[in-house]
Each structure stands twice: as C-alpha cells, then as structure tokens.
C-alpha cells in the first residue's frame, strides 16, 4: 500500500525542490541595491506616518471572528440541503435545532454590541 504513495511523495519533493530552488537562486543571483526609498515601509502607496504601528480596535477582531464562525457554520447547510429528501423529518428537526443555536448566538453578539461600530 505504501508504494501507491511513492508518486505523490516524488511530486511533493519535486515541487518543494523547485520552489526552494527558485527562491535560493534568485536570492543568490538577483541584484542587491538597497536604497533609502526601498527600505521604507510601503502601505498601499501612501506615505506612512512615523508611528507606523497602530493597533486595530478590538471591535474589528470581534466582527471578524463572528463572521468566520457564522460563515463556517453556513457551510454545514449545503450537505444537508443535498441530502434533504433522504434525511426526512429527522434531518429537518436537527437542522432547525442547529439554526436555532446559530440564531441564539447571533442574538447574543447583537445584544453584547459586537455588531455596533462607532
């Protein structure tokens, strides 16, 4: 059974060698002409203020995490929709419980003010 994975291993090694090889060759053979302009921080084509580090507001992270959680949970609806007829009433009840739990989570983050942006 291990011999079935040998071509995959060879392909993986070739891909890794190609990637690492091209990076190594370009770093060895590429021109190195650092200037003051090249060493500056580049931020979307805009000149950066001297204090370049400004932390993001916590609200940004809360909204991002809520989006990821609900986005991943929506992915579970697709297999259910495909097998809806085969699951029958049991599948419908289970999905209603699942959606109810999602709605409770949504109501909780709404009540906590996570979705409010000032």
matplotlib code that plots the C-alpha trace (Angstrom):
import matplotlib.pyplot as plt

x = [0.0, 2.9, 4.1, 0.8, 2.0, 5.5, 4.4, 2.8, 5.9, 8.1, 5.8, 5.8, 9.6, 10.0, 7.5, 9.4, 12.8, 11.5, 10.1, 13.0, 15.5, 14.0, 14.0, 17.6, 18.8, 17.0, 18.5, 22.0, 21.9, 19.5, 20.7, 21.1, 20.9, 19.2, 18.3, 16.6, 13.4, 13.4, 13.9, 10.8, 7.6, 5.1, 1.5, -0.9, 1.0, 0.6, 3.3, 3.3, 3.3, 6.4, 4.4, 3.7, 2.4, -1.2, -3.1, -6.5, -9.6, -10.9, -14.3, -12.6, -11.4, -14.8, -16.6, -14.0, -14.4, -18.2, -18.0, -15.7, -17.8, -21.1, -19.5, -18.2, -21.5, -23.3, -21.1, -22.9, -26.2, -25.0, -24.6, -28.0, -29.7, -28.2, -29.5, -32.7, -35.1, -33.1, -32.8, -36.6, -38.2, -35.3, -32.9, -35.3, -35.7, -31.9, -31.3, -33.9, -32.2, -28.8, -30.3, -31.9, -28.5, -27.0, -29.8, -29.2, -25.5, -26.4, -28.8, -26.1, -23.5, -26.1, -27.1, -23.4, -23.0, -20.3, -22.0, -22.1, -19.4, -18.6]
y = [0.0, 2.3, 2.0, 3.8, 6.9, 7.0, 9.0, 11.6, 11.8, 12.2, 15.0, 16.7, 16.6, 17.9, 20.8, 21.6, 21.5, 23.7, 26.3, 26.4, 26.2, 29.2, 31.3, 30.3, 31.1, 34.4, 35.4, 34.4, 35.8, 38.7, 42.3, 43.8, 47.5, 48.7, 52.4, 54.5, 54.5, 50.7, 50.3, 52.4, 50.9, 50.6, 51.0, 50.9, 53.6, 56.1, 57.8, 56.2, 58.4, 58.0, 55.8, 53.1, 50.7, 51.4, 48.6, 47.7, 48.3, 45.2, 45.6, 44.7, 41.4, 40.6, 41.2, 39.2, 36.2, 36.4, 36.4, 33.4, 31.5, 32.1, 31.6, 28.2, 27.2, 28.1, 25.5, 22.8, 23.8, 22.6, 18.9, 19.0, 20.6, 18.0, 15.0, 16.7, 14.1, 11.2, 12.6, 13.2, 14.7, 13.8, 15.8, 18.7, 18.8, 18.5, 21.4, 23.5, 22.9, 23.8, 27.1, 27.9, 27.6, 29.9, 32.4, 32.4, 33.1, 35.9, 37.4, 37.2, 39.0, 41.6, 42.2, 42.5, 45.2, 43.4, 44.5, 48.2, 50.2, 53.7]
z = [0.0, 0.7, -3.0, -4.0, -2.3, -3.9, -6.9, -4.6, -2.5, -5.6, -6.8, -3.4, -3.3, -6.8, -6.1, -2.8, -4.5, -7.4, -5.0, -2.7, -5.6, -7.4, -4.2, -3.4, -7.0, -7.1, -3.8, -4.9, -8.4, -8.0, -7.8, -4.3, -4.4, -1.2, -1.1, 1.5, -0.6, -0.9, 2.8, 3.7, 4.8, 1.9, 2.8, -0.2, -2.0, 0.8, 2.9, 6.3, 9.4, 11.7, 14.2, 11.6, 14.3, 15.2, 16.8, 15.4, 17.6, 19.4, 17.6, 14.3, 15.7, 17.3, 14.0, 12.1, 14.4, 14.3, 10.5, 10.4, 12.9, 11.1, 7.6, 8.6, 10.1, 6.9, 5.1, 7.1, 5.4, 2.0, 2.7, 4.5, 1.5, -0.8, 1.3, 2.5, 1.0, 2.3, 5.9, 6.1, 9.2, 11.5, 9.3, 9.2, 13.0, 13.5, 11.1, 12.8, 16.2, 14.5, 13.1, 16.4, 18.1, 15.5, 16.0, 19.7, 19.1, 16.7, 19.2, 21.9, 19.9, 18.8, 22.5, 23.5, 20.9, 18.9, 15.6, 16.7, 15.1, 16.5]

ax = plt.figure().add_subplot(projection="3d")
ax.plot(x, y, z, "-o")
ax.set_aspect("equal")
plt.show()
